[in-house]
Amino acid sequence: MLEEKKFRRLILVITLIVIVSVVGIYALYYSKQPDLKADNVKTTDVALDMPILPFDAFSMLKEDLIIKFGEGEEGNGQDYDNQYVDYNQKWFGKMFKARYYYGLYTRIYQINLKVEKNDIQSVYDEMKKQLGTPVQDTLLNKEKSLDERKTYWVKDSVRYSIFYEDSGQCMAKMWLEYYSNPDGHNLGERPTIIQRQDGVEGIIDGEKVSILLVGDKPKYTSRYYKNLYLIVGSKSGSYLGRMPKDGDGGFYPKFTLTNIANSKNKNILIETDNEYTKWYIGFEFKNNQLNVIYSSEKEPSEQ
């Protein structure tokens, strides 16, 4: 009887030791994992002085916007021109009555800022500071007519545009930059241009090309791109590069020009974020096609 009691105690002690060990191992493992909070998702390398990233706003419904900013001044909602919510906000260094338009299913699709005449230069300068080199830059070119004077950028699937309306009023507007897909590539659902750079030399011998990073996200209210595509447009047509399966999709992708193949021409390096890991995919244009020459969780060192 005594031996049986000792045996039971021994079994109990061993069981407790196993439970404590397993709990300790799991605690150690999960303590090393990043929290799945929005604050831990890297959105951009540049600190943008905006109340919200427009791409995030365009992944929201009106109800989500009100949860974030509170009740704003709403239009009567009777037609598209009056389906909006106004907030007093600081954009590009100035205070605006920012107008957020919503459409079907109350999805936010555009942000308008009315730029006063005395603020045009400073707003333009701040946009260039935050958004970098524009795709087109004629806003301040007084040799052109007002309807030709506009400057715009494409970043995170959003077109940031500052221009003059027919009335002569200067406006800054933001909306999703959908890709018209003129060459009929298979690009998934509702592809948008995430990033664009024109007049690039050194990709194809003797040519200036346009580089477009395109993504599709089947859900309007998701910030996650299901698939990514690289398109290089030249005078002879466009070339499509597809991502390897283990590096496709992600949050806030971007591309840079570098040299990772020790070749005479530039390479295109795409970086994407899948919350737990970053992924880097390098492309080289060779033999009239875009070839994947690098795919890894580690950033390549430039040659």
N, C-alpha and C positions, 0 to 999 in steps of 0.2 A: 504493500500500500504506500509506504514511504517512498519507494523507488518510483512508483507511478506519479506521485506528486512532484518529485524532482524533475521527472521527464517532462511533465506538463509545463512546469515553470521554465525549463530550458527552451521548449518550443515557443513559449510566449516571448521570452527574451529575444530569441533569434528573429521572430516575426517582427517585433518592434524595431530591431536594428535594420532589417531590410526595408521597412516602411520609411524610417528616418533617412536612410541612404538614398532611396528613390526620390523622396521629396526634395532632398538637398541637391541632387543631380538636376532635376527639372528646374529648380529655382535658379541654379547657376546658369543653366542653358538659356532660360528666358530672360534673365537679367542682361544677357549680352545681345538680345534682339532689340531693334529699334521699335519704339511705340508707333502704332499705326494711327497717328494723329496728323491732321492737315499741316500743323506747324513743322512736322518732320519731313515733309515732301519738299525737296528743293525745287523752286519754281524758276529761278533765273539767277545768273551770276551778277546782275546789276541791280542795285537797290533802286526800285522804282517808287517814286513819290506819288502813289495813287491810292485812293480809298479802297480800290479793289482792282485786281487784274481783270481787264475786260473779258479775257477768255473765260475766267471763272464766272463773271456775271452772265455771259452768254451760255453757260451751263446751268443756269438757274431758272426757276419759275418766279413769277412776281411774288408769290408767297415767301419764297426763300429770301428774296431781296429785302422784303419787309422785316423778316426775322433778323436779318443782318443789320440793317440801317434804321429800323423803326418805321413808323408811319410817315410817308411823304405826302406831297401835294399831288393828288391824282387828277388826271383828265376825266371827262365824263364817260369814257369807254365806249362811245356809240359807234366810232369808226376807228380805222388805223391811226389817223392823225391825232386822235384823242385817247389812245390807249398808251398812257405813259404814267410814270411816277417821277416827280421832281425832288431833288435833294440839293441843299446848299453844301457844296463840297470843294475841296482844294484839288485841282488838277494842274499839273505842269506849272506849279509855282503861283497860281492865281485862284481866287475864289470864283466859282461858277454856280449857276443854277443848272446842275447836271440833269438832263432829261433822259430817263431810261425808257425806251419803247418796248412794249411787249405785243406779241401776236397770238397765233393759235395756241391754245392750251396755256396761255399766259406766259409763254417762254420769252425771256428777255433776248432781244436781237440787235439793239443798236443803242449807242450812247451819243448824245449831242451836247456840244458846248458852244455857246455863243461868245465869240471872241470880240471884245471891244477894240476899237481902232488903236487906242494907245497901248494895248497889250499885245498886239500881233507879234512884234519883234521878240518880246521876252518869252511869249508862249512858244513861238517857233524855235528859239534858242534852247529852251528847256526840253522841248520834244527831241531835238537833235542830240542833246546831252544824254537823255534817258534811253532813246531808241536807236542811236547810232546813225550809220550812213543810210539815207533814204533811197528808196527805189527810184523815185522821181523827185526832182528838187527845182521847182520853178516859181515858188510862191512869191519870192522877192524880186523876180525878174520883171522890171517895169517896162521892158521892151515888148513884152507879150500882153495880149488883152487879158482882162480880168478872168474870163472863163478858161483861159489856158494856164493861169497861175495857180498851181497847187503843188503840194509836197506830200508824199505819203511813204509810209513804212509798212512792212509786213513782219509781224512778230507773234509767235504763239497763236497762229491761225487767225490773227486779227489784223485788219487794215486800219492803221491810224492815219487819218487824212486831215490836212488843214488846207482850206481853199476858200474861194469867194463864190457865193451863190449869185444867181441872176440879179438879185436886188442890190448886190454890192456888199452884203453882209459877210464878214469872215466867220467861218465855222470850223470847229474841230469835231470830227465825227469818227466813231469807231464801230466796226461791224465785222462779222466773220467773213474771212476771205475764201470763198468757195472756189474750187478749181474747175474751170469750164471743160477741161479734158479734151482739147481740140483733136488730138490724135487717137482718141478712143482706147486708151490703155485701160486695163482691168484694175480699177483702183478702189473697189469696195463701195461702201455706202457714204454718200455725202462727203466726198473728199474735200479737205480744205488745205490751203497753202500755209504750212506752219512757218516756214522761213523762205525768203527769196533773196537772191543776189544776182544782179545783172552785170553784163560787161566784164565777165571774169576771163582772164587770160591764163594760159598755162595748163589748161585741162585737155584741150584738143589743139594740136599743132596748128598755128597760124589762124586761130579763130577766137573770137570773143563769144562766150556762151552765157546762158542764164542757168542758174542752179536753183532748183526748187525741191524743198523737202515737203512732202505731202503726206497727210494722215487721214484715216477714216475712223470715226467713232460712232457706232450704230446707235447709241443712246444719246439723245440731245443733252440730257442732264448729267452726263458723265464727263469727267476731265481726262479719262484714260483713252488713248488711241489704241485701237485693236491692231491696226496694221500701219506700217510706214513704208513710203516709197520715195526713192530718189530719182528725180528727173533732170536731165541735162538737155537744154534746148540749144540747138545750133542752126546755122543757115541751111543745113542739109536735113533737118528734122529733129525729133526728140528721141532720147535714149532713156530707157527705164531700168532702174536698178532695184532689185528686190532684196529685202533683208533675210538673213538666215533665220530659221524658225526660233532658235534659242535666243535671238536678240531682237525679235520683232515686237512692236508695240511699246507702250510705256507712257510716262508722264513728262510733259515739257521737253520734248526732244529738240535738238539743235544740231547744226553742222558747223564745222570749221575747215579751213583749207590748210593742209600741212603736207609733209612728205614722209610717209611711213614705208615706202617701198624702195627707197633709194633709187628712184627713177628720175628721168629728166623733167617729167611733168608733175604738176601738183596732184595730190590725192585729196579726197573728200572724206572727212572723219565725222561720223554721226555719233552723238552721245545721247543716250536715253536713260531714264530713271524708272526702275520698277519697284520703288519703295525700299526693298531690302538690298538691292544691288544696282549698280550702274552697269551699263553695257556699252561697249565701243565697237563700231563697225566701220571699217575703212574700205573705200572704193577707189579703183583705178580705171581710167578709161583706156582700153587697149583692144586692138582688133575690132574696132567699131562697136564695142559694147562696154557696159559698166560691169566690172568684175569685183567681187568681194575678195580683198586681200588681207583683211584683218578682222577678227571677231573674238572679243575677250572681255572679261570683267575688268581687266587692267588697262589703264590708259597707255597707249604706245608712246615710246620716246621718239621724238623727231630725229630723223637721220641728219 
